[in-house]
Amino acid sequence: MRVAGIEAMNVFAGTTFLDVEKLAEHRNLDTSRFKNLLMKEKTVALPYEDPVTYGVNAAKPLIDALSPEEKDRIELVISCTESSFDFGKSMSTYFHEILGLNRNCRLFELKNACYSGVAGFQMAVNFILSQTSPGAKALVIATDVSRFMIEEGGDALTMEWSFAEPSGGAGAVAMIVSETPYVFQVDIGANGYYGYQVMDTCRPTTDGEAGDSDLSLLSYLDCCENAFYEYQKRVPEADYAKTFSYLAFHTPFGGMVKGAHRNLMRKTVKAKTQDIEADFETRVVPGLVYCQRIGNIMGATAMMSLASTIENGNFTAAQRVGCFSYGSGCCSEFFSGVVSEESQQSLKKFKIKEQFDKRYELTMDEYENLLVGSNAVKFGTRNVTLDTSFIPQSRKAMGRETLFLKEIKEFKREYEWVS
C-alpha cells in the first residue's frame, strides 16, 4: 500500500510579537467582545522580514537534518502565499537558492488566500503518490505576512482601527512531504472540498485587504459544514464527534473556530451546549495553542494548527486528526491523517514553543513607529537598504542564525544571515 504525508515539519513565528489585549485597549476596541475572539498575541513583521525570510527560517532546520543524498531527492518546491512581492517570479526560487537545493527541481507558487498551504500540501502528496519519481521528496513552504501601515502624513490617532489589526499575524510553516510520513500520514482519498465565488475578503491592492467580515464568517461556517459533508461522501462511516481524536482548523481567530465546531456538533450529532464546550477543550484547543500566539498567517494557518495539535495533543497511541482549511473567495477542504507518538517526538526536536517564547515583545511606541517604517518595503520597492538599527533586539532574539532582508537592488532581494 502506498503512503504519503509529512516527513518533517517546522514553523517560524518571527522575532517580535505584540500582546493583542494591550493593543485592543490602546485602540479603544470593545474589550468585552475581544475576549470572545480567543486571541492572545500576534507576530509582527519588521521591515527587514518578509515572506522569504519567514519561509527559509522555517525550512532550514529541516534541510540541515537531511543527509546530502536525501537533500538531493527534493524535486519539488512549492511556495504557498498571498504575500508575494512579484507578479511573475515565484518565491520558491529564493527558497531553492538560499537552501542550496538540487537544480533538478520543479519550482512554482500557489495563491489561493488562506487555502494555499493545504493546496500546496495536497499537490505534493499527489506528486509522491504518483510515483513518477520514486523516492523523491517535496518541500512545501506556506508563508504569509500582514502589514498594517500609516500613509505618509497620516495619524494613528485619527485612523479607524478594527479587529483585523490584532488578528493579523506573520509566519511560516515548512513541510517535507514524502513516502515516509513520520509526522503526519495522510488518509489517502479521504478529502472533501467545497468552493464557490464569494467576495468575503480580497486584496484589491498589493498592500491592502478589503472585504465583509460578516460575510467571511458565514462563508467559513458554510464551507466547514459542507466540506465535511463532502468528506463523508468519500468516507461514509466518518462521524464528526467520534472519528477524529483531534481537530485542526484554519484559525483567523479562535472564536471563529469555536463557532464552526459548535455548528457541526449541533448539526451532525445534536450535541448539547455543555458537551460541545467540553469537546472543544479536548479536541480543538490543542490546535489553537500556537495560532493564539501568532495570529492569522493566512496560507500557513491551517498547517500551523496541525503542528500545534501534534505538539500539544496526547499521542501515546496513534490518533486520527481531522483538518479543515478555508481560503476566502473561496475554496475549502476537510481531510484527515494519522499522528503517532513518533510524530510528536519528531516535531518536538525543533523546539517550536521555545521559538515563540524567545520573541521580543514590542512596546506600543515601537509598534506605532513600525507602522510608518513598514512603508520602506511596500510592494514595488525598487531600491532600498534596510535599517538594521531598527528594533535591534529582534535580530538576536532567536539566539541562532536567522535570515533577514538586507537590501533591494533593482528589485532583486538580497538577504543576510545574522547570528
Secondary structure by P-SEA (a helix, b strand, c coil): cccccccbbbbbccccccaaaaaaaaaccaaaaaaaacccbbbbbcccccaaaaaaaacaaaaaaccaaaaaaccbbbbbccccccccccaaaaaaaaacccccccccccccccaaaaaaaaaaaaaaaacccccbbbbbbbbbbbbbbbcccccccccccccccccbbbbcccccccccccccccccccbbbbcccccccccccccbbbbbaaaaaaaaaaaaaaaaaaaaaacccccccccccccccccccaaaaaaaaaaaaaccccccaaaaaaaaaccccccccccccccccccaaaaaaaaaaaaccccccbbbbbbbbbbcccccccccccccaaaaaaaaccaaaaaaaabbbbcaaaaaaaaaacccccccccccccccccccccccccccbbbbbccccccbbbbbbcc
